[in-house]
């Protein structure tokens, strides 16, 4: 029963956050999923910036994602570019307008105000427990982890040079901090 209680608390917090977001975003002509997609695109790497990756990350239908991407593109918040090696693959990037909007929205986040009563140790404890729950949920449902590159089994580092062993491409230090669709959690990262 304690698991149910914990997940009900998470659901209630999420419901409150989404309600506040809906109110704010509606004034901008957006839905919460639109901003969530912008946030995702700001954090993901070049293997994970496709419509298929967005669909998989959010667990939505292709149609829902397609409509959301059309709205974001029409408003000038994202740009689509064809992959130079395979023209069938589209890459999604934030435009400057999209980045500016995201900066503005994140600046009015309600969480920092609500969390002032928690200390650093409490945040660390909550973060660790929620991360463990997320990993377990993804594993139990055979879902990709979409983790950060530096925690991936496929990333190697030699003399401060980083390499994705999957693609055999070099990674910048910035790349190692991005979300990757092909992520495989290392034993020490969980």
Residue pairs with C-beta under 8 A, 6 or more apart in sequence:
6 133
10 130
17 110
17 111
18 32
20 110
21 32
21 35
22 31
22 32
24 105
24 108
25 31
25 32
25 34
25 35
25 105
28 101
29 75
30 71
30 75
31 68
33 58
33 60
33 64
33 68
34 68
34 71
34 72
34 77
35 102
35 105
36 58
37 54
37 58
37 65
37 68
37 69
37 72
37 78
38 72
38 77
38 78
38 94
38 98
38 101
38 102
39 102
39 106
40 54
40 57
40 58
40 179
41 49
41 54
41 78
41 92
41 93
41 94
41 98
42 94
42 99
42 102
43 178
43 179
44 53
44 57
44 146
44 178
44 179
44 180
44 181
45 149
45 175
45 178
45 179
45 180
46 91
47 53
47 164
47 167
47 180
47 181
47 182
48 57
48 146
48 178
48 179
48 180
48 181
48 182
49 91
49 92
49 93
50 89
50 90
50 91
50 92
51 62
51 65
51 66
51 69
51 90
51 92
53 181
54 65
54 69
54 92
55 61
55 62
55 65
56 144
56 181
57 146
57 179
57 181
58 65
59 143
69 78
69 80
69 92
72 78
72 98
73 79
73 80
75 97
76 95
76 97
76 98
77 94
77 95
77 97
77 98
77 101
78 92
78 93
78 94
78 95
78 98
79 92
79 93
79 94
79 95
80 90
80 91
80 92
80 93
81 90
81 91
81 93
82 88
82 89
82 90
82 91
83 89
83 90
83 91
94 102
115 123
118 126
131 190
132 190
135 145
135 185
135 190
137 143
138 144
138 145
144 181
144 182
144 183
145 183
145 184
145 185
146 179
146 180
146 181
146 183
147 179
147 180
147 183
147 185
147 189
148 176
148 177
148 178
148 179
148 180
148 183
149 155
149 162
149 164
149 171
149 175
149 176
149 177
149 178
149 180
149 183
150 176
150 177
151 183
151 185
151 186
151 189
152 180
152 182
152 183
152 184
152 185
152 186
152 189
153 184
153 185
153 186
154 164
154 165
154 166
154 182
154 183
154 184
155 162
155 163
155 164
155 165
155 171
155 176
156 162
156 163
156 165
157 163
161 170
162 170
162 171
162 172
162 173
162 175
162 176
163 169
163 170
163 171
164 170
164 171
166 182
